[in-house]
Amino acid sequence: MPVPFNDLPRQRILSVDAFRGIAFVLMLFVNFLAGARGVPAWLLHANGAADGMGLADVVFPGFLFAVGMSIPFGVNSRIARGDGPMQVFGHTAWRALALIVMGVFMVNAESGYSEQAMRMPIAAWSLVFYAAVLLVWGVYRFDNALLNGCLRAGGVALLAALALVWRGADGVSMMTPQWWGILGLIGWAYLAGAVLYQLARGQRMLLLGAMLACLTLAMLGARAGTALAGHAIHSLIVLAGLVCALLFFDGQRAAALRLRDGAAFAAVLAAAGSVLHRWYPISKIGATPPWALYCGALCVALFSLLYWLVEVRAARRWTALVEPAATSGLITYLLPFAIGAVISLAGAHFRPALLEGNSALLAGAVFTAMIVLVVARLNIHNCKLKI
């Protein structure tokens, strides 16, 4: 029987779910405010040429960090069930592929397309894509395995048809990865983090070495101007989440020692970011080392606070507010895009009147709450995505 790499809890951990849920709730809020006028600049993305970051620039690293925290629990769970190395890797690769495929389709719905050449509105194309995602990765209650298989096969066929229908601005070119989209970037970083975790067999010092290797690769890649630099930076943040999970949950130790190690880890990341800030700007668009290290430090600090609040002080009731987003992250991420496609297809416009000052903030808060409530309702009916 294979032995898990680390001594981790088998049950779901509420503080980890709370961190993931907060990241998704913040994503809903800052995405709604994108392009808003008269709202505090610190809530939005920093200008691409600026040396700094706003709250919106920390949300994507929060996703990556949460992905990293989930890796050791997922891998050890599969090993405990008897999966060998190739089975674990196969599952990892399948999950990464799902995210990459979704990311590529979504990024091709954002720009570079020709509705005239496609002979359909991009909003309709997107809605068919979201339907295909539900068919391929949806959680079904049907007892008939053949029916479930047919639904998934139908979803795959729809994805293939959409790829064939898509046309570029020149009316001829086919879909390309472009910059992979948010989900695609997460998929590549997840794949790197999960493989490195398995190669290191859960040993923290080796994983810290992998973080240093990613940082070095990112700096070399940035000097050479290759896209590999960005992937290395994103993998660095995933590994930071992975190491954080091991610091807090591997083995039997007092909570005070876990919090001490978390504080030390956050301080080291922040100090490294400060040193590298002398040569690199803080930039999400540029995926720079200081941005990644500072965001990693912020994520560790936030998780340390959540661990103390939820696990030590047992203040848990409030987590119900973010629990739907935490347990159905993909649905939470995709639902606003699907709603936007429906609104676009209907020719309706409701945002311009709200996107200014306090009205935008209030509308963003209401929109965020509504999405979370809808996701909670979908959870009740088992309408979920599982990769």
ABEGO torsion letter per residue (X at the ends): XBBBABBBBABBBAAAAAAAAAAAAAAAAAAAABGBBGBBAAABBBBAABBEBBAAAAAAAAAAAAAAAAAAAAAAAAAAAGBBAAAAAAAAAAAAAAAAAAAAAAAAAABGBBAAAAGBBAAAAAAAAAAAAAAAABBBABABAAAAAAAAAAAAAAAAAAAAABBBAAGABBBBAEAGEAAAAAAAAAAAAAAAAAAAGGBAAAAAAAAAAAAAAAAAAAAAGBAAAAAAAAAAAAAAAAAAAAAAABEBBBAAAAAAAAAAAAAAAAAAAAAAAAABBBBAAAGBAAAAAAAAAAAAAAAAAAAAAAAAAGBAAAAAAAAAAAABAAAAAAAAAAAAAAAAAAGBBAAAAABBEAAAAAAAAAAAAAAAAAAAAAAAAGBBBBX
